[in-house]
């Protein structure tokens, strides 16, 4: 009887040890799972951008740079002629005229000095100094276009043209008066040459919708 009792006690002791091992293993597993979950929560990036007041997402800033239309429209008494329309009303602020020598001529308000619509040019004395020739200036990319365009400025009266232009990409500085005031912009022109004549291909025009604000040549946003 004593032997049987001893065997039974040993058997129960082993069972209790096995149970304890299982409990400890289960507890350790739960602790590891909890640790991994906490680690994931801590390393997950927070993509929510709050404003300075801590009140939700901050909207992306709205660009003030807009694209003008290069196409046909009305210019003074002329209808369906090529030019540049800034505000999309069908009335051209600039008329583009072909010229075999220069490749293109920009025409605008005859009294632009008072009205504000103009193009960045350099003035050159004509024959005998009797008149001025207004040559469109090739502005460097990223140059600031605005009210102060030294050493060149908005000197042209009525029209301006490319004078012996170099082949390649040109940036032209523009000033235009819309209903709300004076705006500044740029035009990209690809200048080519064929049979000793220049071809000015007007690619795109952008301007700053804010009155009086500057814009960089090539800036689109």
C-alpha positions, 0 to 999 in steps of 0.5 A: 500500500505504501508503494502504491501511495508513493507512486500515486503522489509522484504521479500527481506531482508530475501532473501539477508540474506539467500544468504549471509549465503550461500556465507559465508558457501561456502567460509568457506567450501573452506577454510577448504578444502584448509587447509586440502590439505596443511596439507596433502602436508606438512606431506607426506614423501619425499622418494627420496634420493639425493646424496651429489651433490643434483643430484637425487637418491643415488644407494645402495652400492654394496656388496663385499662379494661373495659366493663360490661354494662347489661341484665337480671340477678339482684339480691338476691331479684329476678331478670330486672331491669334493672341493671349487671353489671361482671364478667359473672357475671349478678349485678347490682352496681347495679339500675336502677329507673324513677322518674317524677320523677327518671327513674331510681334506682340501687339497691345494697347497703344496707350499702354504706358497709362493702361498698364499692358506691356512687355519687357523690352529694351529700347534702341534708337532708330535711324537718325534717332528719330524713333525707338525700336522696342525689342523683346528681352529674353529673360533668364529662367527663374528671374523675378518678373515684377514692377522692377525689371532693371536694367530693362523695363516695360518701355514698348509702345503699341507693339514689340518684336524679337530683334535678331533672336537666338534660336532656343527657348525664350522667356518673355516678361509680361505686364497686363491690366485686368479688371482688378488691376495690374498682373505680372506673368511670363511667356515661353517661346521656342525660337527656331530658324528656317530659310533665314527666317525666324519662327516664334512658337508660343508654348505657354503663358502663366501669370500671378492672379494676385494684383501687383505680385511678382512671378518667376520666369517658368513658375507654374505653382 
